Amino acid sequence: MAGLVCGVDVGTGSARAGIFDRHGVLLGRSERPIALYREQGDRGEHAADEIWVAVSAAIRGALAASGATPADVAGLSFDATCSLVVRGSGGAPLALTEGPPPRDTIAWFDHRAIAEAEEFTATVHPVLDHLGGAMSPEMQLPKLMWLKRRRPDLWRRAVFLFDLADFLTWKATGSLARSQCTLVAKWTYLAHAGGWQRDLLARIGLDDLLQRGALPEGAVPAGTDLGPLTPSAASDLGLTTRCRVGAGLVDAFAGALGMLGPLGHRPGVAWPPEDSLALIGGTSSCLMSLSREPRRMPGGWGPYFGAVLPGTWMTEAGQTATGALLDHLLRWHAAGGEPEAALHGRVAARIAALRAEEGPDLAPRLHVLPDFLGNRAPLADPHAQGVISGLTLDVSFDSLCRLYFRSCVAIALGVRQILETLAGSANGPPSLHMTGGHTRNPLLMELYADATGCSLVEPVVDDAVLRGTAMAAAAAAGLHPDLLSAARAMGAATRLRRPDPAARPRLDRDYAVFLEMQRQRRRLAEL
């Protein structure tokens, strides 16, 4: 079984590992939980050492499930959320909040730096052309501005500042190389225009960023061989020092690679596949498109040059809280509880029964705007808030199911709005290549197709994020000549879901209400 690779995907709540062969066959998979420390609704922290322990356990579990030996694994790579890791002398964690454990990592969704993001936007610097016109507090530079101003004690002691995927490759190899994917997507590094924008760093008070964070002048493409596992890392992960480690990716970008990269060899499909988008749905949702020329959209992030594959541009548009919103509603409602898979399943089953009794247009007077943690695209408004219209005094389980259903409708309508905003540079409705946890939610999958009018390309076995990261591992291990070759060789089987034309009239009405609610929200904010 020699010539295998391991992809590791670190999300908001868990670390997942998969063992693949050079053809993309998934041989074994394992998952371990990660603690998220949440003091306030818009703040979250992790302990990077806990993440490493979860990664180690997930790799060992995947290896055992595959039946392979440690020596069979020739390559390893990581993807992760765009969380910020702060480390001091000797690589020790610098605690933003004292533990145990020391919480040294600001979670990707954390909005503590919203004032800094607005200050950044006010610079009107050309990098904003690659950020939809406004800086998001989810990006790294506002968080770094916050860190330097609000925690100068930590800033003075900082020796390393990492995007989470780069922290993991550093832990694995000792290499301080940074992925072009992470720097371009989250650190305002313009790969097509000289890299770091030093005039901008000086204007926002981060002129010492590169020195303070041990950041290199240049970035390396995803899948670049960063060297072998160190003896210590090999011992932790249950692998060998012959395993090569590839530069990693932000998690959504790994999913885009896993879904769109294999299209490069299909007959009749132009490359890049500009009429196809990847929709990665999990805690949040991201729509990703590859193009030969730069594409822009209001509220969209990018275009990013070479963020995934050389010579191509990636545009990203997203929704900050989707799976997280559904989890929140289950916790929040009187008839809910902890948002485990079993509870989501009970709700989905009851929704199906209610729709069978009452018709598919369940709770037609109940409407939701899903912006409970701001609107990433197309409004680029981190201050946007969620709205629920049509509540009653009903606190039964059925009322929870109706609210859950209407929230799923709202999430799907948000995707429709993003696609319509992007439509000026697309010919007709694109196909949506789906991956992430939402593929296990049949209600969302139905609504994505029906609300957007797009055909959904679904993986038969949903592992596209892990698969994209495994492609980077295969390139680093030399199993394929380069990352695009690995992507072409390691694609997975898919199936097609077509929209139901009969659903369109009711969802058009819902969409009209959705847009009117946005207008009314703006009006209320102006009073």
FENVEN-V983971 format. One record per pair of residues at least 4 apart in sequence whose C-alpha atoms are under 7 Angstrom apart, sorted by the first residue. I is the first residue (numbers start at 1). J is the second residue. D is the distance in Angstrom with one decimal. If there is no record, write none. Layout:
i: [I:I]
j: [J:J]
d: [D:D]
//
This chain:
i: [1:1:2:2:3:3:3:3:3:4:4:4:4:4:4:4:5:5:5:5:5:5:5:5:5:5:6:6:6:6:6:6:6:6:6:6:7:7:7:7:7:7:7:7:7:7:7:8:8:8:8:8:8:8:8:9:9:9:9:9:9:9:9:9:10:10:10:10:10:10:11:11:11:12:13:13:13:13:14:14:14:14:15:15:15:15:15:15:15:16:16:16:16:17:17:17:17:17:17:18:18:18:18:18:18:19:19:19:19:19:19:19:20:20:20:20:20:21:21:22:22:22:23:23:24:24:24:27:28:28:28:28:29:29:30:30:30:31:32:32:32:33:34:34:35:36:36:36:37:37:37:38:38:38:39:39:42:42:43:43:43:44:44:44:45:45:45:45:46:46:46:46:46:47:47:47:47:47:47:48:48:48:49:50:51:52:53:54:55:56:56:56:57:58:59:59:60:60:60:61:62:63:63:64:68:70:70:70:71:71:73:74:74:74:74:75:75:75:75:75:75:75:76:76:76:76:76:77:77:77:77:77:77:77:77:78:78:78:78:78:79:79:79:79:79:79:79:80:80:80:80:80:81:81:81:81:82:82:82:82:83:83:83:83:83:83:84:84:84:84:84:84:84:85:85:85:85:85:85:85:86:86:86:86:86:86:86:86:87:87:87:87:87:87:87:87:88:88:88:88:88:88:88:89:93:93:94:94:95:95:95:96:96:97:97:98:98:99:106:108:109:110:111:111:113:113:113:113:113:114:114:115:116:116:116:116:117:117:117:117:117:118:118:119:120:120:121:121:124:127:127:128:128:128:128:129:130:130:130:131:131:131:131:132:132:132:132:132:133:134:136:137:137:139:139:140:140:140:141:141:142:143:144:145:146:147:147:147:148:148:151:152:153:154:158:158:159:159:159:160:160:160:161:161:162:162:163:163:164:165:165:165:165:166:166:166:166:167:168:169:169:170:170:170:171:172:172:172:173:173:173:173:175:177:177:177:178:178:179:179:179:179:179:179:179:179:180:180:180:180:180:180:181:181:181:181:181:181:181:182:182:182:183:183:183:184:184:184:184:184:184:185:185:189:189:189:190:190:190:191:191:192:195:197:198:198:199:200:201:201:201:202:202:208:209:210:210:210:211:220:221:222:222:222:222:222:222:223:223:223:223:223:223:223:223:224:224:224:225:225:225:225:225:226:226:226:227:227:228:228:228:228:228:229:229:229:229:229:229:230:230:231:231:232:233:234:234:234:234:235:244:244:245:245:246:246:246:248:249:249:250:251:251:252:252:252:253:253:254:254:254:254:255:255:255:255:255:255:256:256:256:257:257:257:258:258:258:258:258:259:259:259:260:261:261:261:262:262:262:262:263:263:264:264:264:265:269:272:272:272:273:274:274:274:275:275:275:276:276:276:276:277:277:277:277:277:277:277:278:278:278:278:278:278:279:279:279:279:279:279:279:279:280:280:280:280:280:280:281:281:281:281:281:281:282:282:282:282:282:283:283:283:283:284:284:284:284:284:284:285:285:285:285:286:286:286:286:287:287:287:288:288:288:288:289:289:289:290:290:290:290:291:291:291:292:292:293:294:294:295:295:296:296:296:297:297:298:299:299:299:299:299:300:300:300:300:300:301:301:301:302:302:302:303:303:303:304:304:304:305:305:305:306:306:306:306:307:309:317:318:318:319:319:319:320:320:320:320:321:321:321:322:322:323:324:325:326:326:327:327:328:329:330:330:330:330:331:331:331:331:332:333:334:335:335:335:335:339:339:340:341:342:343:344:345:346:347:347:348:349:350:350:351:351:352:353:354:355:355:355:358:362:363:365:366:366:366:366:367:367:367:367:368:368:368:368:368:368:369:369:369:369:369:370:370:370:370:370:371:371:371:371:372:372:373:373:374:374:374:374:374:375:375:375:375:375:376:376:376:377:378:394:395:396:397:398:399:400:401:402:403:404:405:406:407:408:408:409:409:410:411:412:412:412:412:413:413:413:414:415:416:416:416:417:418:419:422:429:429:430:431:431:431:431:432:432:432:432:433:433:433:434:434:434:434:435:435:435:436:438:439:441:442:443:444:445:446:447:448:449:449:449:449:449:449:450:450:450:450:451:451:453:454:455:455:455:455:456:456:456:457:457:457:457:458:458:458:459:459:459:459:460:460:460:463:464:465:466:467:468:469:470:471:471:471:471:471:472:472:473:474:474:474:474:475:475:475:475:475:475:480:480:481:482:483:484:485:486:487:503:504:505:506:507:508:509:510:511:512:513:514:515:516:517:518:519:520:521:522:523]
j: [68:72:72:73:21:22:72:73:74:19:20:21:22:72:73:74:19:20:21:73:74:75:76:470:473:474:17:18:19:20:73:75:76:77:470:473:17:18:19:76:77:78:466:467:469:470:473:16:17:18:77:78:79:466:469:15:16:17:78:79:80:251:465:466:14:15:16:79:80:81:15:80:81:81:33:34:35:36:31:32:33:34:31:32:33:34:54:55:58:30:31:32:58:29:30:31:58:59:62:26:28:29:30:62:466:26:27:28:29:62:63:66:24:25:26:27:470:25:26:474:479:490:489:490:490:491:492:66:62:63:65:66:62:65:58:61:62:58:54:57:58:54:51:54:46:44:45:46:44:45:46:43:44:45:43:44:110:111:110:111:112:106:107:110:103:105:106:107:103:104:105:106:107:51:101:102:103:104:105:52:104:105:53:54:55:56:57:58:59:60:236:237:61:62:63:237:64:237:238:65:66:67:68:68:72:238:239:240:239:240:243:242:243:244:477:243:244:245:473:474:476:477:243:244:245:246:473:245:246:247:248:469:470:472:473:165:168:248:249:469:165:248:249:250:251:254:469:164:165:249:250:251:108:164:250:251:108:163:164:250:105:106:107:108:163:164:105:106:107:140:162:163:164:104:105:106:161:162:163:164:93:94:104:105:158:160:161:162:91:92:93:94:158:159:160:161:92:93:94:157:158:159:160:159:102:104:104:154:102:103:104:103:104:102:103:102:103:103:110:138:138:138:137:138:117:137:142:143:146:118:137:119:120:142:145:146:121:135:136:137:142:122:135:123:135:204:134:135:128:131:188:132:133:134:135:133:301:302:303:135:300:301:302:297:298:299:300:301:299:380:382:142:143:186:187:144:186:187:145:187:146:147:148:149:150:151:152:155:152:155:155:156:157:158:212:213:212:213:214:212:213:214:213:214:166:167:167:182:168:169:248:249:250:170:178:179:248:171:172:173:247:174:175:176:233:229:230:233:227:228:229:230:226:216:219:220:219:220:183:219:220:221:222:247:248:249:184:219:220:221:222:307:185:221:222:249:250:307:308:186:249:250:187:188:189:188:189:190:191:304:307:304:307:195:196:197:194:195:196:195:305:305:218:201:202:207:203:204:205:206:207:206:207:212:213:214:215:216:215:224:247:246:247:248:249:308:472:246:247:248:472:473:475:476:483:246:247:476:244:245:246:247:476:245:246:247:244:245:241:242:243:244:245:233:234:241:243:244:245:234:241:235:241:236:237:238:239:240:241:239:476:477:473:476:472:473:476:472:253:254:254:255:465:256:280:286:257:308:258:465:468:469:259:280:435:464:465:468:260:278:288:261:308:468:464:465:467:468:487:278:433:464:278:484:487:488:487:488:490:491:269:488:271:272:488:488:273:290:291:292:290:289:290:291:426:430:431:289:430:431:432:287:288:289:430:431:432:433:287:288:289:432:433:434:285:286:287:288:432:433:434:435:285:286:287:434:435:436:285:286:435:436:437:438:322:323:436:437:438:321:322:323:324:319:320:321:322:323:324:318:319:320:322:316:317:318:319:316:317:318:314:315:316:317:314:315:316:312:313:314:315:312:313:314:312:313:313:303:313:303:315:300:302:303:421:422:378:376:377:378:379:380:315:316:317:377:378:315:316:317:314:315:316:313:314:315:313:314:315:312:313:314:310:311:312:313:314:484:377:376:377:375:376:377:373:374:375:376:325:372:373:326:411:327:328:329:330:404:331:339:332:333:336:337:338:339:336:337:338:339:336:400:395:395:396:397:400:343:344:344:345:346:347:348:349:350:351:401:352:353:354:401:355:401:356:357:358:359:360:362:362:402:402:390:389:390:391:406:388:389:390:406:387:388:389:406:407:410:386:387:388:410:514:386:387:407:410:411:375:384:385:386:385:386:382:385:381:382:383:384:385:379:380:381:382:384:380:381:382:418:418:399:399:400:401:402:403:404:405:406:407:408:409:410:411:412:444:413:447:414:415:416:447:448:451:417:451:511:418:419:420:451:452:421:422:423:426:453:454:454:454:455:456:457:454:455:456:457:456:457:458:439:456:457:458:439:462:464:462:444:445:445:446:447:448:449:450:451:452:453:454:455:456:498:499:499:500:503:504:504:507:499:499:496:497:498:499:496:497:498:494:495:496:497:494:495:496:492:493:494:495:493:494:495:467:468:469:470:471:472:473:474:475:483:486:487:490:476:483:477:478:479:480:486:479:480:481:482:483:486:485:486:485:486:487:488:489:490:491:507:508:509:510:511:512:513:514:515:516:517:518:519:520:521:522:523:524:525:526:527]
d: [6.5:5.9:4.2:6.7:6.7:6.7:5.9:6.2:5.6:6.8:5.7:4.6:6.2:5.8:4.6:5.7:5.7:5.4:6.3:5.2:5.7:4.6:5.8:6.1:6.1:6.1:6.8:5.6:4.6:6.3:6.8:6.2:4.8:6.7:5.7:6.8:5.7:5.4:6.7:5.9:5.3:6.0:5.3:6.8:5.0:4.3:6.8:5.7:4.4:6.6:6.3:4.7:6.2:6.2:6.8:5.7:5.1:6.3:6.0:4.9:5.8:6.8:6.9:5.8:6.2:4.4:6.4:6.2:4.4:6.5:6.1:5.9:5.7:6.9:5.8:4.9:6.5:6.6:6.7:5.5:4.1:4.7:5.6:5.3:6.3:6.7:6.1:5.7:6.6:5.7:4.3:6.5:5.9:5.7:5.5:6.4:5.4:5.3:6.0:6.7:5.7:4.4:6.7:5.7:6.4:5.9:5.5:5.2:6.5:6.2:6.5:6.7:5.5:5.3:4.5:5.6:6.9:5.4:6.9:6.9:6.6:6.8:5.7:4.7:3.9:6.1:6.9:4.8:4.9:6.4:4.7:4.0:4.4:6.5:5.1:5.2:4.7:5.2:5.6:6.9:5.7:6.7:6.1:6.6:6.6:6.6:6.0:5.4:5.6:5.1:6.1:6.0:4.5:6.5:6.4:6.8:5.5:5.4:4.4:6.0:6.3:6.3:5.2:5.5:6.1:5.4:4.7:5.0:5.4:6.6:5.0:6.6:6.5:6.6:6.4:5.9:4.3:5.5:5.9:6.3:6.5:6.2:6.4:6.3:6.1:6.1:6.3:6.1:6.2:6.3:6.1:4.5:6.1:6.1:6.1:6.3:6.2:6.6:5.9:6.2:6.1:6.4:5.9:6.9:6.3:6.5:4.6:6.1:6.8:6.1:6.2:6.8:4.6:6.1:5.8:5.1:4.7:5.7:4.8:5.9:6.5:4.9:6.8:6.2:4.8:6.2:4.6:5.6:5.0:6.5:5.7:5.9:6.5:6.2:4.8:5.9:6.9:5.0:6.8:6.1:5.4:5.4:4.7:5.3:4.9:6.6:6.2:6.0:5.0:6.8:5.2:4.8:6.2:6.7:5.8:5.5:5.1:5.9:6.1:6.1:6.5:5.6:4.7:4.3:5.8:5.4:5.3:5.1:6.7:6.8:5.9:5.1:6.0:5.9:4.4:6.7:5.8:5.0:6.2:6.1:6.5:5.8:5.5:6.3:6.6:6.2:5.0:6.7:5.3:5.5:4.6:5.3:5.8:6.0:5.0:6.4:5.1:6.1:5.9:5.7:4.6:4.7:6.2:5.9:6.7:5.6:5.3:6.7:4.8:4.9:4.5:5.8:5.5:6.7:5.5:5.3:6.5:6.4:6.6:5.7:5.5:6.4:5.4:6.5:6.2:5.4:5.6:5.4:5.7:6.4:5.1:6.3:6.1:5.2:6.5:6.6:6.3:5.3:5.8:5.3:5.2:6.3:6.8:6.9:6.4:7.0:5.2:5.4:6.7:6.9:6.6:6.4:4.8:5.9:6.8:5.5:5.9:4.3:5.6:6.2:6.4:4.5:5.7:6.5:5.2:4.1:4.7:5.4:6.8:6.5:7.0:5.8:6.9:5.2:6.9:6.1:5.8:5.6:6.1:6.1:6.2:6.1:6.2:6.2:5.6:5.1:6.8:6.5:5.0:5.3:6.4:6.1:6.5:5.9:6.3:6.8:5.7:5.5:6.4:6.9:4.3:5.4:4.4:6.9:5.9:5.4:6.2:6.6:6.4:6.6:5.8:6.3:6.7:6.1:5.8:6.7:6.8:6.1:6.1:6.0:6.8:4.6:5.0:5.9:6.9:5.4:6.3:5.2:6.4:6.2:5.0:5.3:6.6:6.8:6.8:6.8:5.4:6.2:6.4:5.6:5.1:5.8:5.8:5.5:6.1:6.9:5.7:4.8:5.2:5.1:6.5:5.8:5.9:7.0:6.4:5.5:6.7:4.2:6.1:5.7:6.2:6.0:4.7:6.7:5.4:5.7:4.6:5.9:6.6:6.2:6.2:6.6:6.9:4.9:4.9:6.9:6.4:4.5:6.5:4.8:6.1:6.1:6.9:6.5:6.2:6.9:6.3:6.4:6.2:4.8:4.9:5.7:4.5:5.9:5.8:5.7:4.7:6.9:6.6:6.5:7.0:7.0:4.9:5.5:6.4:6.4:6.4:4.5:4.9:6.5:4.0:6.2:5.5:5.3:6.2:5.1:5.2:5.5:6.6:5.9:4.7:6.6:4.3:5.6:5.7:6.4:5.4:5.8:5.7:5.9:5.4:4.3:5.9:5.9:5.6:4.9:5.9:6.4:6.8:6.0:6.0:6.2:6.0:6.3:6.0:5.8:4.8:5.1:5.9:6.7:6.3:5.5:6.4:6.2:5.8:5.1:4.8:7.0:6.2:5.8:6.4:6.5:6.7:6.3:6.2:6.5:6.2:6.7:6.1:5.1:4.7:5.6:6.2:6.4:6.8:5.3:3.9:5.8:5.6:5.4:6.2:4.8:6.9:5.1:4.7:6.0:5.4:3.9:6.9:6.5:6.2:6.0:6.8:6.7:5.0:6.2:5.1:4.2:7.0:5.0:6.7:7.0:5.7:6.9:6.1:5.9:6.5:5.9:5.5:6.4:6.6:6.7:6.0:5.5:6.5:5.0:6.8:6.9:5.2:5.0:6.1:6.4:5.5:4.9:6.7:6.4:5.1:6.0:5.6:5.1:6.5:5.6:4.5:6.0:7.0:5.7:4.5:6.5:6.2:5.9:5.0:6.4:5.5:5.2:6.5:6.1:5.0:5.3:4.4:6.6:6.4:4.9:6.0:5.2:7.0:5.4:5.5:5.0:6.0:6.2:5.8:4.3:4.7:5.8:4.9:4.7:4.9:6.0:6.6:5.4:5.1:6.6:6.3:6.5:5.7:4.2:6.5:5.7:5.2:5.8:6.8:5.7:4.7:6.6:5.6:5.3:6.7:6.5:5.6:4.8:6.7:5.8:5.2:6.5:5.1:6.2:6.5:5.5:5.8:5.9:6.6:6.8:6.9:6.3:6.7:5.8:5.5:6.5:4.5:4.3:5.4:4.6:6.9:5.7:4.6:5.8:6.4:5.9:4.9:5.9:6.5:4.8:6.2:5.7:5.3:4.6:5.3:5.1:6.4:6.1:4.6:6.6:4.7:5.9:5.6:6.1:6.6:6.8:5.7:5.8:5.6:6.5:5.5:6.5:6.3:6.9:6.6:6.0:5.3:6.8:6.2:6.5:6.5:6.2:6.0:6.2:6.4:6.7:6.4:5.2:5.9:5.9:4.6:5.7:6.8:5.8:5.6:5.0:5.8:6.6:6.9:6.5:6.1:6.5:6.0:5.1:6.6:6.1:6.6:6.5:6.1:6.2:6.2:6.1:6.1:6.2:6.1:5.6:6.3:6.4:6.1:6.9:6.1:5.9:6.2:6.3:5.8:4.7:4.9:6.1:6.8:6.8:6.1:5.9:5.7:4.5:6.8:6.8:5.8:5.2:6.5:6.2:5.6:4.6:6.4:6.5:5.8:5.9:5.2:4.9:6.5:6.2:6.8:5.2:7.0:6.7:6.2:6.4:5.4:6.0:5.0:4.4:4.9:4.3:7.0:6.4:5.9:4.1:5.3:4.3:5.7:5.9:5.7:5.1:5.7:5.7:4.7:6.3:6.8:6.5:5.8:6.1:6.0:6.7:6.3:6.2:6.2:6.0:6.1:6.2:6.1:6.3:6.4:6.2:6.2:6.3:6.1:6.2:6.4:6.2:6.6:6.5:5.9:5.1:6.1:6.3:6.1:6.2:6.3:6.2:6.1:6.5:4.9:6.2:6.3:6.0:7.0:6.9:5.8:6.1:5.5:5.1:6.0:7.0:6.5:6.3:4.9:6.0:5.9:4.6:6.2:6.9:6.6:6.0:5.3:6.1:6.1:6.0:6.9:6.6:6.4:6.4:6.1:6.2:5.9:6.5:6.2:5.5:6.0:5.6:5.3:6.0:6.2:6.4:4.7:4.6:5.7:6.2:6.4:6.8:5.9:5.6:6.4:6.7:5.7:4.6:6.2:5.7:5.0:6.4:6.3:5.8:4.8:6.5:5.3:5.3:6.2:6.8:6.0:4.2:6.3:5.8:5.1:6.3:5.8:5.9:6.5:6.1:6.2:6.7:6.4:6.1:6.3:6.5:5.4:5.8:7.0:6.3:6.1:6.1:6.2:5.3:6.3:6.5:6.1:5.4:6.5:5.2:5.3:6.2:6.0:5.3:6.3:6.3:6.1:6.1:6.2:6.0:6.4:6.4:5.9:6.4:6.3:6.0:6.3:6.4:6.1:6.2:6.2:6.1:6.5:6.3:6.1:6.0:6.3:6.3:6.1:6.3:6.4:6.7]
//
